[in-house]
């Protein structure tokens, strides 16, 4: 399996999970065969990156290649800036979160709530892909609720926007 220039040693990927995929857990999963691991979800609001929790989530020093950061938000320009800053600080792949179902994330029109607005999805993906020279991946759900499944349409949008992996 390959994402951009990165050939993964294994097809097994550790999905980013808030509160779970910290650096020690990512390193453990790599030792047990994960071909790629991703940081915990980090807000795209860079004004919040001064907190200890955010700094810890963005610390990729102990990660092996490829170093992957997941960002979440709803504003295309804010996500593009966050992606640029992450890439400037060592992220080799940027993952965009459009899969988190948590109410505190969806209540600010981020995570899986974005799947309701396919136009915004396209604007976000175009902005982020255009902002960085590293591969951009996307995490989604099958839809924003069991009755509203649009993953195939979202995947086509992602492909058209240059997303490297879904």
VMD Tcl script that builds the backbone (N, CA, C; Angstrom):
set m [mol new atoms 498]
animate dup $m
set s [atomselect $m all]
$s set {name element resname resid chain x y z} {
  {N N UNK 1 A 0.851 -1.170 0.000}
  {CA C UNK 1 A 0.000 0.000 0.000}
  {C C UNK 1 A 0.895 1.232 0.000}
  {N N UNK 2 A 0.474 2.247 -0.750}
  {CA C UNK 2 A 1.256 3.467 -0.841}
  {C C UNK 2 A 0.334 4.673 -0.758}
  {N N UNK 3 A 0.766 5.685 0.000}
  {CA C UNK 3 A 0.059 6.961 0.085}
  {C C UNK 3 A 1.068 8.030 -0.293}
  {N N UNK 4 A 0.836 8.666 -1.432}
  {CA C UNK 4 A 1.821 9.624 -1.925}
  {C C UNK 4 A 3.140 8.904 -2.119}
  {N N UNK 5 A 4.245 9.479 -1.644}
  {CA C UNK 5 A 5.546 8.826 -1.808}
  {C C UNK 5 A 5.835 7.759 -0.751}
  {N N UNK 6 A 4.922 7.554 0.184}
  {CA C UNK 6 A 5.184 6.671 1.322}
  {C C UNK 6 A 4.655 5.265 1.070}
  {N N UNK 7 A 5.576 4.338 0.951}
  {CA C UNK 7 A 5.227 2.924 0.810}
  {C C UNK 7 A 5.093 2.365 2.219}
  {N N UNK 8 A 3.908 1.876 2.557}
  {CA C UNK 8 A 3.646 1.379 3.902}
  {C C UNK 8 A 4.092 -0.070 4.019}
  {N N UNK 9 A 4.748 -0.384 5.119}
  {CA C UNK 9 A 5.277 -1.731 5.344}
  {C C UNK 9 A 4.165 -2.746 5.570}
  {N N UNK 10 A 2.996 -2.269 5.938}
  {CA C UNK 10 A 1.879 -3.146 6.258}
  {C C UNK 10 A 0.591 -2.457 5.822}
  {N N UNK 11 A -0.431 -3.211 5.423}
  {CA C UNK 11 A -1.703 -2.589 5.051}
  {C C UNK 11 A -2.583 -2.251 6.255}
  {N N UNK 12 A -2.094 -2.538 7.455}
  {CA C UNK 12 A -2.876 -2.281 8.660}
  {C C UNK 12 A -2.604 -0.870 9.155}
  {N N UNK 13 A -3.672 -0.066 9.259}
  {CA C UNK 13 A -3.549 1.328 9.658}
  {C C UNK 13 A -4.274 1.544 10.975}
  {N N UNK 14 A -3.672 2.336 11.849}
  {CA C UNK 14 A -4.328 2.700 13.101}
  {C C UNK 14 A -5.118 3.975 12.868}
  {N N UNK 15 A -6.422 3.895 13.023}
  {CA C UNK 15 A -7.266 5.073 12.852}
  {C C UNK 15 A -7.026 6.051 13.996}
  {N N UNK 16 A -7.087 7.339 13.713}
  {CA C UNK 16 A -6.938 8.318 14.787}
  {C C UNK 16 A -8.158 8.284 15.705}
  {N N UNK 17 A -7.897 8.280 17.005}
  {CA C UNK 17 A -8.981 8.260 17.987}
  {C C UNK 17 A -8.621 9.204 19.129}
  {N N UNK 18 A -9.466 10.205 19.353}
  {CA C UNK 18 A -9.223 11.178 20.420}
  {C C UNK 18 A -9.139 10.456 21.756}
  {N N UNK 19 A -8.122 10.791 22.522}
  {CA C UNK 19 A -7.940 10.202 23.835}
  {C C UNK 19 A -7.297 8.822 23.820}
  {N N UNK 20 A -7.004 8.297 22.651}
  {CA C UNK 20 A -6.440 6.952 22.535}
  {C C UNK 20 A -5.082 6.968 21.835}
  {N N UNK 21 A -5.013 7.572 20.672}
  {CA C UNK 21 A -3.818 7.426 19.835}
  {C C UNK 21 A -2.734 8.457 20.162}
  {N N UNK 22 A -2.312 8.456 21.417}
  {CA C UNK 22 A -1.182 9.307 21.801}
  {C C UNK 22 A 0.113 8.652 21.311}
  {N N UNK 23 A 1.235 9.351 21.463}
  {CA C UNK 23 A 2.514 8.871 20.917}
  {C C UNK 23 A 2.902 7.481 21.424}
  {N N UNK 24 A 2.812 7.189 22.730}
  {CA C UNK 24 A 3.191 5.841 23.172}
  {C C UNK 24 A 2.323 4.745 22.542}
  {N N UNK 25 A 1.027 5.002 22.409}
  {CA C UNK 25 A 0.146 4.000 21.808}
  {C C UNK 25 A 0.464 3.826 20.322}
  {N N UNK 26 A 0.730 4.943 19.615}
  {CA C UNK 26 A 1.097 4.847 18.200}
  {C C UNK 26 A 2.368 4.025 18.023}
  {N N UNK 27 A 3.361 4.276 18.871}
  {CA C UNK 27 A 4.618 3.527 18.770}
  {C C UNK 27 A 4.413 2.043 19.063}
  {N N UNK 28 A 3.581 1.731 20.037}
  {CA C UNK 28 A 3.264 0.337 20.353}
  {C C UNK 28 A 2.596 -0.342 19.149}
  {N N UNK 29 A 1.652 0.343 18.549}
  {CA C UNK 29 A 0.960 -0.232 17.388}
  {C C UNK 29 A 1.910 -0.435 16.218}
  {N N UNK 30 A 2.862 0.466 16.034}
  {CA C UNK 30 A 3.871 0.289 14.980}
  {C C UNK 30 A 4.698 -0.966 15.245}
  {N N UNK 31 A 5.088 -1.151 16.509}
  {CA C UNK 31 A 5.886 -2.341 16.850}
  {C C UNK 31 A 5.119 -3.629 16.580}
  {N N UNK 32 A 3.793 -3.571 16.699}
  {CA C UNK 32 A 2.971 -4.755 16.474}
  {C C UNK 32 A 2.436 -4.847 15.046}
  {N N UNK 33 A 2.967 -4.017 14.148}
  {CA C UNK 33 A 2.673 -4.213 12.737}
  {C C UNK 33 A 1.854 -3.174 12.009}
  {N N UNK 34 A 1.441 -2.106 12.658}
  {CA C UNK 34 A 0.689 -1.072 11.937}
  {C C UNK 34 A 1.599 -0.408 10.906}
  {N N UNK 35 A 1.125 -0.309 9.686}
  {CA C UNK 35 A 1.898 0.327 8.631}
  {C C UNK 35 A 1.871 1.836 8.710}
  {N N UNK 36 A 0.845 2.373 9.349}
  {CA C UNK 36 A 0.732 3.818 9.518}
  {C C UNK 36 A -0.127 4.094 10.743}
  {N N UNK 37 A 0.266 5.088 11.489}
  {CA C UNK 37 A -0.528 5.547 12.629}
  {C C UNK 37 A -0.756 7.043 12.467}
  {N N UNK 38 A -1.791 7.547 13.111}
  {CA C UNK 38 A -2.169 8.952 12.978}
  {C C UNK 38 A -2.362 9.551 14.358}
  {N N UNK 39 A -1.972 10.810 14.499}
  {CA C UNK 39 A -2.139 11.509 15.775}
  {C C UNK 39 A -3.605 11.555 16.182}
  {N N UNK 40 A -3.826 11.919 17.420}
  {CA C UNK 40 A -5.185 12.199 17.860}
  {C C UNK 40 A -5.707 13.405 17.084}
  {N N UNK 41 A -7.019 13.511 16.966}
  {CA C UNK 41 A -7.636 14.644 16.301}
  {C C UNK 41 A -7.192 15.944 16.969}
  {N N UNK 42 A -6.765 16.897 16.143}
  {CA C UNK 42 A -6.316 18.203 16.615}
  {C C UNK 42 A -7.187 19.273 15.978}
  {N N UNK 43 A -7.596 20.246 16.745}
  {CA C UNK 43 A -8.402 21.323 16.194}
  {C C UNK 43 A -7.623 22.102 15.142}
  {N N UNK 44 A -8.323 22.565 14.136}
  {CA C UNK 44 A -7.702 23.404 13.112}
  {C C UNK 44 A -7.606 24.852 13.569}
  {N N UNK 45 A -8.185 25.173 14.702}
  {CA C UNK 45 A -8.107 26.532 15.251}
  {C C UNK 45 A -6.749 26.707 15.914}
  {N N UNK 46 A -5.804 27.284 15.178}
  {CA C UNK 46 A -4.430 27.381 15.671}
  {C C UNK 46 A -4.311 28.284 16.894}
  {N N UNK 47 A -5.312 29.110 17.162}
  {CA C UNK 47 A -5.261 29.946 18.370}
  {C C UNK 47 A -5.362 29.098 19.634}
  {N N UNK 48 A -5.771 27.842 19.500}
  {CA C UNK 48 A -5.882 26.936 20.649}
  {C C UNK 48 A -4.677 26.014 20.786}
  {N N UNK 49 A -3.699 26.127 19.911}
  {CA C UNK 49 A -2.562 25.215 19.928}
  {C C UNK 49 A -1.571 25.489 21.046}
  {N N UNK 50 A -1.783 26.521 21.823}
  {CA C UNK 50 A -0.855 26.831 22.923}
  {C C UNK 50 A -1.087 25.934 24.140}
  {N N UNK 51 A -2.174 25.189 24.167}
  {CA C UNK 51 A -2.463 24.361 25.336}
  {C C UNK 51 A -1.541 23.143 25.368}
  {N N UNK 52 A -1.308 22.637 26.551}
  {CA C UNK 52 A -0.462 21.451 26.711}
  {C C UNK 52 A -1.023 20.276 25.919}
  {N N UNK 53 A -2.331 20.094 25.970}
  {CA C UNK 53 A -2.968 18.981 25.265}
  {C C UNK 53 A -2.739 19.091 23.752}
  {N N UNK 54 A -2.911 20.279 23.202}
  {CA C UNK 54 A -2.695 20.451 21.760}
  {C C UNK 54 A -1.236 20.253 21.385}
  {N N UNK 55 A -0.328 20.793 22.181}
  {CA C UNK 55 A 1.100 20.620 21.889}
  {C C UNK 55 A 1.484 19.143 21.913}
  {N N UNK 56 A 0.927 18.395 22.854}
  {CA C UNK 56 A 1.206 16.963 22.938}
  {C C UNK 56 A 0.667 16.236 21.703}
  {N N UNK 57 A -0.513 16.622 21.252}
  {CA C UNK 57 A -1.099 15.978 20.071}
  {C C UNK 57 A -0.295 16.270 18.805}
  {N N UNK 58 A 0.351 17.415 18.766}
  {CA C UNK 58 A 1.111 17.805 17.578}
  {C C UNK 58 A 2.568 17.361 17.618}
  {N N UNK 59 A 2.995 16.741 18.707}
  {CA C UNK 59 A 4.386 16.300 18.848}
  {C C UNK 59 A 4.583 14.988 18.094}
  {N N UNK 60 A 5.343 15.058 17.021}
  {CA C UNK 60 A 5.576 13.883 16.180}
  {C C UNK 60 A 6.999 13.367 16.299}
  {N N UNK 61 A 7.768 13.902 17.237}
  {CA C UNK 61 A 9.193 13.573 17.327}
  {C C UNK 61 A 9.467 12.080 17.463}
  {N N UNK 62 A 8.613 11.356 18.179}
  {CA C UNK 62 A 8.879 9.927 18.384}
  {C C UNK 62 A 8.216 9.043 17.326}
  {N N UNK 63 A 7.478 9.651 16.400}
  {CA C UNK 63 A 6.788 8.868 15.369}
  {C C UNK 63 A 7.752 8.444 14.265}
  {N N UNK 64 A 7.487 7.278 13.697}
  {CA C UNK 64 A 8.236 6.838 12.526}
  {C C UNK 64 A 7.493 7.301 11.272}
  {N N UNK 65 A 8.182 7.252 10.160}
  {CA C UNK 65 A 7.559 7.719 8.922}
  {C C UNK 65 A 6.514 6.740 8.418}
  {N N UNK 66 A 5.476 7.226 7.799}
  {CA C UNK 66 A 5.158 8.633 7.645}
  {C C UNK 66 A 4.505 9.197 8.907}
  {N N UNK 67 A 4.839 10.437 9.229}
  {CA C UNK 67 A 4.259 11.121 10.384}
  {C C UNK 67 A 2.952 11.784 9.934}
  {N N UNK 68 A 1.852 11.394 10.588}
  {CA C UNK 68 A 0.521 11.806 10.142}
  {C C UNK 68 A -0.194 12.566 11.253}
  {N N UNK 69 A -0.748 13.731 10.902}
  {CA C UNK 69 A -1.534 14.529 11.841}
  {C C UNK 69 A -2.956 14.622 11.313}
  {N N UNK 70 A -3.928 14.431 12.210}
  {CA C UNK 70 A -5.325 14.618 11.835}
  {C C UNK 70 A -5.810 15.963 12.353}
  {N N UNK 71 A -6.460 16.727 11.467}
  {CA C UNK 71 A -7.022 18.020 11.850}
  {C C UNK 71 A -8.534 17.980 11.672}
  {N N UNK 72 A -9.216 18.799 12.477}
  {CA C UNK 72 A -10.672 18.860 12.418}
  {C C UNK 72 A -11.116 20.305 12.521}
  {N N UNK 73 A -12.154 20.622 11.802}
  {CA C UNK 73 A -12.721 21.963 11.824}
  {C C UNK 73 A -13.780 22.054 10.747}
  {N N UNK 74 A -14.276 23.274 10.520}
  {CA C UNK 74 A -15.317 23.447 9.508}
  {C C UNK 74 A -15.024 24.579 8.535}
  {N N UNK 75 A -13.987 25.357 8.793}
  {CA C UNK 75 A -13.659 26.499 7.946}
  {C C UNK 75 A -12.515 26.136 6.993}
  {N N UNK 76 A -12.733 26.226 5.690}
  {CA C UNK 76 A -11.690 25.825 4.740}
  {C C UNK 76 A -10.358 26.553 4.931}
  {N N UNK 77 A -10.402 27.859 5.140}
  {CA C UNK 77 A -9.156 28.613 5.295}
  {C C UNK 77 A -8.435 28.238 6.584}
  {N N UNK 78 A -9.192 28.036 7.645}
  {CA C UNK 78 A -8.602 27.646 8.926}
  {C C UNK 78 A -7.950 26.259 8.813}
  {N N UNK 79 A -8.619 25.340 8.156}
  {CA C UNK 79 A -8.061 24.002 7.952}
  {C C UNK 79 A -6.824 24.057 7.065}
  {N N UNK 80 A -6.839 24.894 6.039}
  {CA C UNK 80 A -5.674 25.025 5.155}
  {C C UNK 80 A -4.472 25.563 5.925}
  {N N UNK 81 A -4.693 26.578 6.762}
  {CA C UNK 81 A -3.602 27.130 7.573}
  {C C UNK 81 A -3.066 26.073 8.529}
  {N N UNK 82 A -3.953 25.367 9.207}
  {CA C UNK 82 A -3.522 24.322 10.142}
  {C C UNK 82 A -2.712 23.252 9.414}
  {N N UNK 83 A -3.149 22.869 8.232}
  {CA C UNK 83 A -2.421 21.857 7.454}
  {C C UNK 83 A -1.027 22.352 7.098}
  {N N UNK 84 A -0.923 23.611 6.660}
  {CA C UNK 84 A 0.396 24.177 6.325}
  {C C UNK 84 A 1.316 24.173 7.526}
  {N N UNK 85 A 0.798 24.599 8.679}
  {CA C UNK 85 A 1.621 24.643 9.889}
  {C C UNK 85 A 2.045 23.240 10.318}
  {N N UNK 86 A 1.141 22.284 10.223}
  {CA C UNK 86 A 1.495 20.899 10.575}
  {C C UNK 86 A 2.580 20.375 9.641}
  {N N UNK 87 A 2.437 20.626 8.353}
  {CA C UNK 87 A 3.452 20.176 7.393}
  {C C UNK 87 A 4.787 20.866 7.660}
  {N N UNK 88 A 4.744 22.150 7.980}
  {CA C UNK 88 A 5.978 22.889 8.289}
  {C C UNK 88 A 6.677 22.338 9.525}
  {N N UNK 89 A 5.903 21.710 10.415}
  {CA C UNK 89 A 6.465 21.167 11.654}
  {C C UNK 89 A 6.678 19.653 11.593}
  {N N UNK 90 A 6.719 19.092 10.397}
  {CA C UNK 90 A 7.118 17.697 10.268}
  {C C UNK 90 A 6.058 16.695 9.869}
  {N N UNK 91 A 4.798 17.114 9.772}
  {CA C UNK 91 A 3.774 16.159 9.323}
  {C C UNK 91 A 4.032 15.825 7.859}
  {N N UNK 92 A 4.026 14.544 7.545}
  {CA C UNK 92 A 4.278 14.097 6.175}
  {C C UNK 92 A 2.993 13.736 5.438}
  {N N UNK 93 A 1.927 13.563 6.195}
  {CA C UNK 93 A 0.592 13.341 5.650}
  {C C UNK 93 A -0.370 14.102 6.555}
  {N N UNK 94 A -1.342 14.765 5.955}
  {CA C UNK 94 A -2.396 15.451 6.709}
  {C C UNK 94 A -3.682 14.658 6.519}
  {N N UNK 95 A -4.346 14.325 7.617}
  {CA C UNK 95 A -5.630 13.636 7.572}
  {C C UNK 95 A -6.699 14.609 8.039}
  {N N UNK 96 A -7.787 14.698 7.292}
  {CA C UNK 96 A -8.899 15.571 7.664}
  {C C UNK 96 A -9.992 14.712 8.282}
  {N N UNK 97 A -10.497 15.146 9.436}
  {CA C UNK 97 A -11.545 14.401 10.127}
  {C C UNK 97 A -12.915 14.866 9.660}
  {N N UNK 98 A -13.636 13.972 9.021}
  {CA C UNK 98 A -15.049 14.177 8.712}
  {C C UNK 98 A -15.813 12.938 9.154}
  {N N UNK 99 A -15.311 12.316 10.233}
  {CA C UNK 99 A -15.918 11.089 10.713}
  {C C UNK 99 A -16.325 11.094 12.165}
  {N N UNK 100 A -15.847 12.059 12.942}
  {CA C UNK 100 A -16.143 12.053 14.375}
  {C C UNK 100 A -17.623 12.351 14.617}
  {N N UNK 101 A -18.325 11.455 15.330}
  {CA C UNK 101 A -19.738 11.681 15.604}
  {C C UNK 101 A -20.007 12.369 16.942}
  {N N UNK 102 A -18.956 12.716 17.687}
  {CA C UNK 102 A -19.150 13.301 19.022}
  {C C UNK 102 A -19.953 14.597 18.924}
  {N N UNK 103 A -20.898 14.763 19.836}
  {CA C UNK 103 A -21.758 15.947 19.808}
  {C C UNK 103 A -20.969 17.242 19.895}
  {N N UNK 104 A -19.920 17.274 20.739}
  {CA C UNK 104 A -19.158 18.519 20.889}
  {C C UNK 104 A -18.437 18.890 19.599}
  {N N UNK 105 A -18.161 17.922 18.751}
  {CA C UNK 105 A -17.536 18.186 17.448}
  {C C UNK 105 A -18.615 18.540 16.426}
  {N N UNK 106 A -19.666 17.752 16.361}
  {CA C UNK 106 A -20.736 17.988 15.388}
  {C C UNK 106 A -21.497 19.284 15.655}
  {N N UNK 107 A -21.591 19.684 16.924}
  {CA C UNK 107 A -22.305 20.919 17.259}
  {C C UNK 107 A -21.635 22.168 16.700}
  {N N UNK 108 A -20.370 22.063 16.299}
  {CA C UNK 108 A -19.683 23.200 15.674}
  {C C UNK 108 A -19.484 22.923 14.175}
  {N N UNK 109 A -20.344 22.096 13.613}
  {CA C UNK 109 A -20.364 21.767 12.183}
  {C C UNK 109 A -19.063 21.142 11.705}
  {N N UNK 110 A -18.405 20.367 12.566}
  {CA C UNK 110 A -17.172 19.669 12.191}
  {C C UNK 110 A -17.425 18.165 12.271}
  {N N UNK 111 A -16.376 17.379 12.047}
  {CA C UNK 111 A -16.515 15.930 12.114}
  {C C UNK 111 A -17.540 15.431 11.117}
  {N N UNK 112 A -18.336 14.447 11.523}
  {CA C UNK 112 A -19.295 13.849 10.593}
  {C C UNK 112 A -20.428 14.798 10.211}
  {N N UNK 113 A -20.625 15.889 10.958}
  {CA C UNK 113 A -21.649 16.874 10.585}
  {C C UNK 113 A -21.342 17.504 9.231}
  {N N UNK 114 A -20.072 17.553 8.856}
  {CA C UNK 114 A -19.705 18.123 7.557}
  {C C UNK 114 A -20.307 17.342 6.399}
  {N N UNK 115 A -20.584 16.065 6.600}
  {CA C UNK 115 A -21.111 15.240 5.519}
  {C C UNK 115 A -22.480 15.718 5.046}
  {N N UNK 116 A -23.150 16.549 5.840}
  {CA C UNK 116 A -24.444 17.115 5.450}
  {C C UNK 116 A -24.305 18.158 4.350}
  {N N UNK 117 A -23.119 18.731 4.202}
  {CA C UNK 117 A -22.900 19.846 3.276}
  {C C UNK 117 A -21.791 19.475 2.288}
  {N N UNK 118 A -22.172 18.826 1.207}
  {CA C UNK 118 A -21.184 18.341 0.247}
  {C C UNK 118 A -20.407 19.480 -0.413}
  {N N UNK 119 A -21.030 20.636 -0.572}
  {CA C UNK 119 A -20.325 21.798 -1.109}
  {C C UNK 119 A -19.205 22.247 -0.189}
  {N N UNK 120 A -19.489 22.267 1.098}
  {CA C UNK 120 A -18.448 22.644 2.066}
  {C C UNK 120 A -17.340 21.594 2.098}
  {N N UNK 121 A -17.716 20.329 1.998}
  {CA C UNK 121 A -16.709 19.264 1.942}
  {C C UNK 121 A -15.739 19.554 0.801}
  {N N UNK 122 A -16.263 19.850 -0.378}
  {CA C UNK 122 A -15.408 20.131 -1.540}
  {C C UNK 122 A -14.527 21.351 -1.288}
  {N N UNK 123 A -15.088 22.413 -0.721}
  {CA C UNK 123 A -14.291 23.629 -0.454}
  {C C UNK 123 A -13.163 23.339 0.529}
  {N N UNK 124 A -13.445 22.560 1.562}
  {CA C UNK 124 A -12.414 22.201 2.549}
  {C C UNK 124 A -11.316 21.374 1.888}
  {N N UNK 125 A -11.706 20.358 1.151}
  {CA C UNK 125 A -10.713 19.477 0.539}
  {C C UNK 125 A -9.852 20.231 -0.469}
  {N N UNK 126 A -10.465 21.070 -1.287}
  {CA C UNK 126 A -9.700 21.873 -2.251}
  {C C UNK 126 A -8.725 22.795 -1.536}
  {N N UNK 127 A -9.175 23.436 -0.456}
  {CA C UNK 127 A -8.321 24.375 0.276}
  {C C UNK 127 A -7.132 23.665 0.905}
  {N N UNK 128 A -7.378 22.539 1.547}
  {CA C UNK 128 A -6.291 21.837 2.239}
  {C C UNK 128 A -5.316 21.216 1.235}
  {N N UNK 129 A -5.828 20.530 0.232}
  {CA C UNK 129 A -4.944 19.922 -0.772}
  {C C UNK 129 A -4.107 20.999 -1.456}
  {N N UNK 130 A -4.710 22.148 -1.724}
  {CA C UNK 130 A -3.994 23.239 -2.376}
  {C C UNK 130 A -2.991 23.943 -1.484}
  {N N UNK 131 A -3.106 23.763 -0.185}
  {CA C UNK 131 A -2.257 24.488 0.769}
  {C C UNK 131 A -0.962 23.770 1.101}
  {N N UNK 132 A -0.879 22.474 0.822}
  {CA C UNK 132 A 0.288 21.695 1.261}
  {C C UNK 132 A 0.886 20.888 0.111}
  {N N UNK 133 A 2.146 20.532 0.288}
  {CA C UNK 133 A 2.847 19.696 -0.690}
  {C C UNK 133 A 2.974 18.258 -0.202}
  {N N UNK 134 A 2.181 17.886 0.792}
  {CA C UNK 134 A 2.191 16.522 1.317}
  {C C UNK 134 A 0.843 15.881 0.986}
  {N N UNK 135 A 0.772 14.551 0.979}
  {CA C UNK 135 A -0.515 13.904 0.714}
  {C C UNK 135 A -1.546 14.268 1.786}
  {N N UNK 136 A -2.789 14.368 1.350}
  {CA C UNK 136 A -3.905 14.633 2.261}
  {C C UNK 136 A -4.847 13.441 2.180}
  {N N UNK 137 A -5.231 12.931 3.351}
  {CA C UNK 137 A -6.171 11.817 3.433}
  {C C UNK 137 A -7.433 12.297 4.134}
  {N N UNK 138 A -8.469 11.493 4.082}
  {CA C UNK 138 A -9.764 11.885 4.631}
  {C C UNK 138 A -10.378 10.723 5.392}
  {N N UNK 139 A -10.863 11.013 6.599}
  {CA C UNK 139 A -11.589 10.021 7.395}
  {C C UNK 139 A -13.063 10.413 7.389}
  {N N UNK 140 A -13.918 9.475 6.962}
  {CA C UNK 140 A -15.361 9.738 6.919}
  {C C UNK 140 A -16.120 8.566 7.524}
  {N N UNK 141 A -17.416 8.763 7.658}
  {CA C UNK 141 A -18.348 7.696 8.014}
  {C C UNK 141 A -19.176 7.391 6.760}
  {N N UNK 142 A -20.055 6.429 6.852}
  {CA C UNK 142 A -20.906 6.124 5.694}
  {C C UNK 142 A -21.929 7.228 5.437}
  {N N UNK 143 A -22.165 8.056 6.433}
  {CA C UNK 143 A -23.093 9.178 6.321}
  {C C UNK 143 A -23.187 9.863 7.662}
  {N N UNK 144 A -23.988 10.920 7.746}
  {CA C UNK 144 A -24.064 11.628 9.024}
  {C C UNK 144 A -25.049 10.995 9.985}
  {N N UNK 145 A -25.911 10.104 9.503}
  {CA C UNK 145 A -26.740 9.273 10.375}
  {C C UNK 145 A -27.157 8.042 9.572}
  {N N UNK 146 A -27.699 7.018 10.225}
  {CA C UNK 146 A -28.001 5.768 9.514}
  {C C UNK 146 A -28.947 5.928 8.321}
  {N N UNK 147 A -29.792 6.942 8.342}
  {CA C UNK 147 A -30.740 7.134 7.244}
  {C C UNK 147 A -30.158 7.986 6.111}
  {N N UNK 148 A -29.064 8.643 6.357}
  {CA C UNK 148 A -28.475 9.561 5.374}
  {C C UNK 148 A -27.050 9.126 5.050}
  {N N UNK 149 A -26.908 8.213 4.142}
  {CA C UNK 149 A -25.591 7.666 3.789}
  {C C UNK 149 A -25.163 8.220 2.422}
  {N N UNK 150 A -24.073 8.972 2.435}
  {CA C UNK 150 A -23.592 9.589 1.198}
  {C C UNK 150 A -22.088 9.381 1.002}
  {N N UNK 151 A -21.553 8.320 1.567}
  {CA C UNK 151 A -20.108 8.086 1.501}
  {C C UNK 151 A -19.596 7.965 0.069}
  {N N UNK 152 A -20.373 7.380 -0.814}
  {CA C UNK 152 A -19.906 7.232 -2.196}
  {C C UNK 152 A -19.787 8.604 -2.857}
  {N N UNK 153 A -20.763 9.480 -2.646}
  {CA C UNK 153 A -20.674 10.837 -3.211}
  {C C UNK 153 A -19.495 11.596 -2.607}
  {N N UNK 154 A -19.301 11.457 -1.296}
  {CA C UNK 154 A -18.170 12.125 -0.636}
  {C C UNK 154 A -16.857 11.581 -1.184}
  {N N UNK 155 A -16.772 10.279 -1.397}
  {CA C UNK 155 A -15.549 9.678 -1.942}
  {C C UNK 155 A -15.253 10.213 -3.339}
  {N N UNK 156 A -16.279 10.407 -4.138}
  {CA C UNK 156 A -16.067 10.967 -5.490}
  {C C UNK 156 A -15.589 12.412 -5.410}
  {N N UNK 157 A -16.150 13.175 -4.490}
  {CA C UNK 157 A -15.692 14.552 -4.275}
  {C C UNK 157 A -14.231 14.535 -3.846}
  {N N UNK 158 A -13.910 13.654 -2.910}
  {CA C UNK 158 A -12.534 13.552 -2.404}
  {C C UNK 158 A -11.566 13.214 -3.534}
  {N N UNK 159 A -11.938 12.267 -4.359}
  {CA C UNK 159 A -11.081 11.882 -5.484}
  {C C UNK 159 A -10.868 13.069 -6.426}
  {N N UNK 160 A -11.937 13.793 -6.733}
  {CA C UNK 160 A -11.837 14.944 -7.636}
  {C C UNK 160 A -10.972 16.059 -7.053}
  {N N UNK 161 A -10.936 16.150 -5.729}
  {CA C UNK 161 A -10.162 17.206 -5.060}
  {C C UNK 161 A -8.702 16.820 -4.824}
  {N N UNK 162 A -8.338 15.589 -5.120}
  {CA C UNK 162 A -6.943 15.180 -4.967}
  {C C UNK 162 A -6.599 14.499 -3.664}
  {N N UNK 163 A -7.601 13.996 -2.947}
  {CA C UNK 163 A -7.335 13.268 -1.705}
  {C C UNK 163 A -6.577 11.982 -2.044}
  {N N UNK 164 A -5.508 11.715 -1.297}
  {CA C UNK 164 A -4.613 10.588 -1.590}
  {C C UNK 164 A -5.151 9.249 -1.101}
  {N N UNK 165 A -5.950 9.256 -0.055}
  {CA C UNK 165 A -6.517 8.013 0.478}
  {C C UNK 165 A -7.725 8.361 1.325}
  {N N UNK 166 A -8.635 7.421 1.408}
  {CA C UNK 166 A -9.872 7.611 2.160}
  {C C UNK 166 A -9.925 6.576 3.265}
}
mol reanalyze $m
mol bondsrecalc $m
mol representation Tube
mol addrep $m
